[in-house]
Amino acid sequence: MAEKELLVEIVTTNPENVEGYTLVEGFPGIGLIGTIAVGYLAERQKTKQMGYLMSRHFPPMASIHKGEPLFPARIYVDHQHKTVLLFSEFVVPASTVYDIADQIIKWAKDNKIKRIISLAGMTSRQKSNEPPVESEIYGIASTPTMLKDLEKQKVKVITEGVTTGVSGILMAKCNAIKFPAMSLLIETEHGYPDPGAAAELLEKLEKFLGYDIKTADLLTEAKEIEGKMKKMLSQIKLGKLRYKEAEEKTPMYG
């Protein structure tokens, strides 16, 4: 029987001892909550890049930060707070979602990660004509212990519904093998980056991590961050379009 093609690989460029650490992951979704929140932690905490996610099915692109070309899906370690931060700056193709979840769990087990916490957004249940209220935060747990942790921090547990994307499949797979994981989701408006909601979610996350996450800069720079994220997404879309056009127009030799 032919071996199944590995669609996604986690490349560890700088191995670190992260035994007993918490892995916090964020992938683009509603409001880009996961990307904004985890990316903010990677930038503002004292972190070191450990590696990146690679796939031939990902868009052919590199992110430029402070003059340095980087893979858009990266892994950082924060030794001070015993956390590993994994996030993506582009929406991963649906064909790679299952493999990404598999590789995250494998990497977590190989590196003796204690638990996984996913950060994401969900469509607001508030009607558009209603006055604004504080966003609700909901949770999903893969084990009874994780469920107790959610309840202890007064997170509303989702008992019926659907969760999608990398975080959704990751939670289902963690539940199947009883790997400790939880997903924290905050209500947000669909369709545009929401740094404010990301900051609220980080304030809840700090209850689980046990240290003060200073979100003042995230709130102060909300408009700037929103603009950067919108620009990044438009550049990715334009880059994919131009690459496709170049492929179609480039003559073949052989």
C-alpha positions as a Python dict, from the first residue, in 0.01 Angstrom:
ca = {
    (1, 'M'): (0, 0, 0),
    (2, 'A'): (138, 340, -101),
    (3, 'E'): (226, 571, 184),
    (4, 'K'): (-10, 865, 225),
    (5, 'E'): (130, 1198, 106),
    (6, 'L'): (214, 1431, 396),
    (7, 'L'): (44, 1757, 301),
    (8, 'V'): (181, 1961, 591),
    (9, 'E'): (509, 1950, 781),
    (10, 'I'): (609, 2129, 1099),
    (11, 'V'): (975, 2223, 1057),
    (12, 'T'): (1162, 2282, 1384),
    (13, 'T'): (1461, 2504, 1307),
    (14, 'N'): (1557, 2584, 1667),
    (15, 'P'): (1474, 2294, 1900),
    (16, 'E'): (1389, 2400, 2257),
    (17, 'N'): (1287, 2209, 2568),
    (18, 'V'): (915, 2287, 2603),
    (19, 'E'): (812, 1993, 2820),
    (20, 'G'): (508, 2085, 3029),
    (21, 'Y'): (440, 2405, 2830),
    (22, 'T'): (102, 2524, 2699),
    (23, 'L'): (63, 2551, 2321),
    (24, 'V'): (-154, 2850, 2220),
    (25, 'E'): (-263, 2843, 1857),
    (26, 'G'): (-446, 3089, 1635),
    (27, 'F'): (-548, 3053, 1270),
    (28, 'P'): (-737, 3308, 1059),
    (29, 'G'): (-1113, 3290, 1093),
    (30, 'I'): (-1398, 3521, 1187),
    (31, 'G'): (-1252, 3859, 1281),
    (32, 'L'): (-899, 3717, 1242),
    (33, 'I'): (-909, 3678, 1622),
    (34, 'G'): (-663, 3388, 1644),
    (35, 'T'): (-402, 3546, 1418),
    (36, 'I'): (-421, 3887, 1587),
    (37, 'A'): (-418, 3752, 1944),
    (38, 'V'): (-142, 3492, 1912),
    (39, 'G'): (62, 3712, 1676),
    (40, 'Y'): (45, 3990, 1936),
    (41, 'L'): (177, 3756, 2205),
    (42, 'A'): (463, 3645, 1980),
    (43, 'E'): (559, 4005, 1911),
    (44, 'R'): (515, 4159, 2258),
    (45, 'Q'): (649, 3881, 2480),
    (46, 'K'): (1014, 3777, 2494),
    (47, 'T'): (996, 3498, 2239),
    (48, 'K'): (1225, 3296, 2014),
    (49, 'Q'): (1119, 3144, 1684),
    (50, 'M'): (1126, 2765, 1692),
    (51, 'G'): (1006, 2680, 1344),
    (52, 'Y'): (732, 2702, 1085),
    (53, 'L'): (461, 2513, 898),
    (54, 'M'): (539, 2416, 540),
    (55, 'S'): (320, 2275, 264),
    (56, 'R'): (328, 2273, -114),
    (57, 'H'): (-45, 2340, -90),
    (58, 'F'): (9, 2674, 89),
    (59, 'P'): (17, 2996, -118),
    (60, 'P'): (372, 3062, -250),
    (61, 'M'): (451, 3363, -32),
    (62, 'A'): (667, 3494, 251),
    (63, 'S'): (573, 3754, 513),
    (64, 'I'): (812, 4046, 556),
    (65, 'H'): (849, 4169, 915),
    (66, 'K'): (1110, 4428, 1012),
    (67, 'G'): (1292, 4356, 688),
    (68, 'E'): (1307, 3981, 745),
    (69, 'P'): (1135, 3731, 511),
    (70, 'L'): (946, 3474, 719),
    (71, 'F'): (716, 3181, 658),
    (72, 'P'): (357, 3302, 722),
    (73, 'A'): (275, 3015, 963),
    (74, 'R'): (527, 3015, 1248),
    (75, 'I'): (603, 2876, 1595),
    (76, 'Y'): (756, 3075, 1882),
    (77, 'V'): (848, 2985, 2240),
    (78, 'D'): (810, 3207, 2547),
    (79, 'H'): (1018, 3042, 2817),
    (80, 'Q'): (927, 3299, 3082),
    (81, 'H'): (560, 3204, 3070),
    (82, 'K'): (608, 2844, 2952),
    (83, 'T'): (406, 2885, 2635),
    (84, 'V'): (450, 2788, 2271),
    (85, 'L'): (278, 3018, 2021),
    (86, 'L'): (164, 2890, 1682),
    (87, 'F'): (-21, 3111, 1435),
    (88, 'S'): (-81, 3166, 1065),
    (89, 'E'): (-105, 3492, 872),
    (90, 'F'): (-301, 3343, 585),
    (91, 'V'): (-616, 3134, 556),
    (92, 'V'): (-496, 2778, 510),
    (93, 'P'): (-647, 2576, 223),
    (94, 'A'): (-930, 2348, 333),
    (95, 'S'): (-742, 2050, 188),
    (96, 'T'): (-468, 2092, 452),
    (97, 'V'): (-683, 2142, 764),
    (98, 'Y'): (-688, 1776, 874),
    (99, 'D'): (-314, 1736, 821),
    (100, 'I'): (-239, 2057, 1013),
    (101, 'A'): (-442, 1929, 1308),
    (102, 'D'): (-265, 1592, 1292),
    (103, 'Q'): (79, 1753, 1279),
    (104, 'I'): (3, 1992, 1567),
    (105, 'I'): (-102, 1702, 1789),
    (106, 'K'): (200, 1493, 1686),
    (107, 'W'): (435, 1785, 1749),
    (108, 'A'): (269, 1855, 2084),
    (109, 'K'): (302, 1492, 2195),
    (110, 'D'): (661, 1461, 2069),
    (111, 'N'): (757, 1776, 2262),
    (112, 'K'): (558, 1676, 2573),
    (113, 'I'): (325, 1977, 2560),
    (114, 'K'): (90, 1987, 2861),
    (115, 'R'): (-219, 2122, 2686),
    (116, 'I'): (-340, 2310, 2379),
    (117, 'I'): (-548, 2629, 2386),
    (118, 'S'): (-707, 2750, 2062),
    (119, 'L'): (-813, 3112, 2018),
    (120, 'A'): (-1079, 3203, 1764),
    (121, 'G'): (-1379, 3421, 1685),
    (122, 'M'): (-1742, 3330, 1636),
    (123, 'T'): (-2032, 3517, 1476),
    (124, 'S'): (-2200, 3750, 1722),
    (125, 'R'): (-2545, 3645, 1838),
    (126, 'Q'): (-2636, 4009, 1890),
    (127, 'K'): (-2868, 4163, 1631),
    (128, 'S'): (-2724, 4455, 1433),
    (129, 'N'): (-3000, 4694, 1544),
    (130, 'E'): (-2937, 4631, 1914),
    (131, 'P'): (-2715, 4862, 2125),
    (132, 'P'): (-2357, 4722, 2161),
    (133, 'V'): (-2284, 4507, 2465),
    (134, 'E'): (-1971, 4332, 2590),
    (135, 'S'): (-1881, 4033, 2374),
    (136, 'E'): (-1946, 3689, 2521),
    (137, 'I'): (-1665, 3434, 2543),
    (138, 'Y'): (-1746, 3067, 2491),
    (139, 'G'): (-1544, 2751, 2535),
    (140, 'I'): (-1509, 2393, 2414),
    (141, 'A'): (-1318, 2126, 2606),
    (142, 'S'): (-1164, 1795, 2496),
    (143, 'T'): (-1146, 1638, 2846),
    (144, 'P'): (-1336, 1662, 3176),
    (145, 'T'): (-1038, 1842, 3333),
    (146, 'M'): (-1039, 2107, 3060),
    (147, 'L'): (-1416, 2143, 3107),
    (148, 'K'): (-1367, 2210, 3479),
    (149, 'D'): (-1103, 2471, 3396),
    (150, 'L'): (-1348, 2651, 3166),
    (151, 'E'): (-1624, 2646, 3426),
    (152, 'K'): (-1385, 2767, 3698),
    (153, 'Q'): (-1305, 3076, 3489),
    (154, 'K'): (-1675, 3132, 3417),
    (155, 'V'): (-1649, 3061, 3045),
    (156, 'K'): (-1980, 2964, 2884),
    (157, 'V'): (-1941, 2609, 2756),
    (158, 'I'): (-2087, 2529, 2415),
    (159, 'T'): (-2293, 2213, 2454),
    (160, 'E'): (-2452, 2201, 2107),
    (161, 'G'): (-2339, 2348, 1776),
    (162, 'V'): (-2061, 2337, 1519),
    (163, 'T'): (-1702, 2461, 1521),
    (164, 'T'): (-1496, 2471, 1202),
    (165, 'G'): (-1147, 2518, 1063),
    (166, 'V'): (-817, 2407, 1214),
    (167, 'S'): (-934, 2475, 1570),
    (168, 'G'): (-1253, 2276, 1520),
    (169, 'I'): (-1082, 1969, 1375),
    (170, 'L'): (-803, 1998, 1633),
    (171, 'M'): (-1056, 1991, 1917),
    (172, 'A'): (-1234, 1687, 1771),
    (173, 'K'): (-907, 1498, 1729),
    (174, 'C'): (-790, 1591, 2080),
    (175, 'N'): (-1120, 1468, 2220),
    (176, 'A'): (-1084, 1139, 2031),
    (177, 'I'): (-746, 1066, 2191),
    (178, 'K'): (-821, 1250, 2519),
    (179, 'F'): (-539, 1501, 2475),
    (180, 'P'): (-598, 1806, 2702),
    (181, 'A'): (-722, 2095, 2488),
    (182, 'M'): (-969, 2380, 2497),
    (183, 'S'): (-1097, 2636, 2252),
    (184, 'L'): (-1180, 2993, 2358),
    (185, 'L'): (-1409, 3176, 2118),
    (186, 'I'): (-1525, 3536, 2139),
    (187, 'E'): (-1820, 3691, 1962),
    (188, 'T'): (-1721, 3931, 1686),
    (189, 'E'): (-1862, 4091, 1374),
    (190, 'H'): (-1800, 3880, 1065),
    (191, 'G'): (-1591, 4010, 778),
    (192, 'Y'): (-1327, 4241, 922),
    (193, 'P'): (-1031, 4224, 1164),
    (194, 'D'): (-1135, 4286, 1527),
    (195, 'P'): (-834, 4375, 1751),
    (196, 'G'): (-1070, 4485, 2030),
    (197, 'A'): (-1227, 4140, 2057),
    (198, 'A'): (-880, 3983, 2034),
    (199, 'A'): (-773, 4194, 2333),
    (200, 'E'): (-1079, 4082, 2532),
    (201, 'L'): (-999, 3719, 2455),
    (202, 'L'): (-638, 3766, 2568),
    (203, 'E'): (-764, 3908, 2897),
    (204, 'K'): (-956, 3583, 2948),
    (205, 'L'): (-658, 3375, 2833),
    (206, 'E'): (-439, 3526, 3106),
    (207, 'K'): (-663, 3358, 3365),
    (208, 'F'): (-558, 3021, 3226),
    (209, 'L'): (-190, 3107, 3177),
    (210, 'G'): (-149, 3276, 3515),
    (211, 'Y'): (18, 3600, 3413),
    (212, 'D'): (-88, 3951, 3319),
    (213, 'I'): (-111, 3998, 2942),
    (214, 'K'): (-82, 4370, 2879),
    (215, 'T'): (-331, 4442, 2601),
    (216, 'A'): (-315, 4823, 2620),
    (217, 'D'): (-99, 4846, 2306),
    (218, 'L'): (-333, 4616, 2116),
    (219, 'L'): (-629, 4841, 2202),
    (220, 'T'): (-437, 5164, 2134),
    (221, 'E'): (-316, 5038, 1797),
    (222, 'A'): (-647, 4872, 1706),
    (223, 'K'): (-712, 5083, 1396),
    (224, 'E'): (-353, 5047, 1276),
    (225, 'I'): (-360, 4670, 1329),
    (226, 'E'): (-696, 4643, 1156),
    (227, 'G'): (-554, 4832, 859),
    (228, 'K'): (-242, 4613, 847),
    (229, 'M'): (-446, 4293, 857),
    (230, 'K'): (-678, 4413, 580),
    (231, 'K'): (-377, 4512, 370),
    (232, 'M'): (-208, 4178, 434),
    (233, 'L'): (-517, 3984, 326),
    (234, 'S'): (-557, 4192, 10),
    (235, 'Q'): (-188, 4142, -75),
    (236, 'I'): (-224, 3767, -30),
    (237, 'K'): (-526, 3759, -261),
    (238, 'L'): (-350, 3978, -518),
    (239, 'G'): (-32, 3770, -493),
    (240, 'K'): (-222, 3445, -552),
    (241, 'L'): (-397, 3602, -853),
    (242, 'R'): (-73, 3733, -1004),
    (243, 'Y'): (104, 3401, -946),
    (244, 'K'): (-177, 3217, -1120),
    (245, 'E'): (-164, 3463, -1411),
    (246, 'A'): (213, 3420, -1437),
    (247, 'E'): (176, 3040, -1446),
    (248, 'E'): (-81, 3065, -1723),
    (249, 'K'): (124, 3311, -1933),
    (250, 'T'): (469, 3154, -1886),
    (251, 'P'): (563, 2942, -2192),
    (252, 'M'): (656, 2580, -2127),
    (253, 'Y'): (980, 2431, -2258),
    (254, 'G'): (1090, 2073, -2282),
}
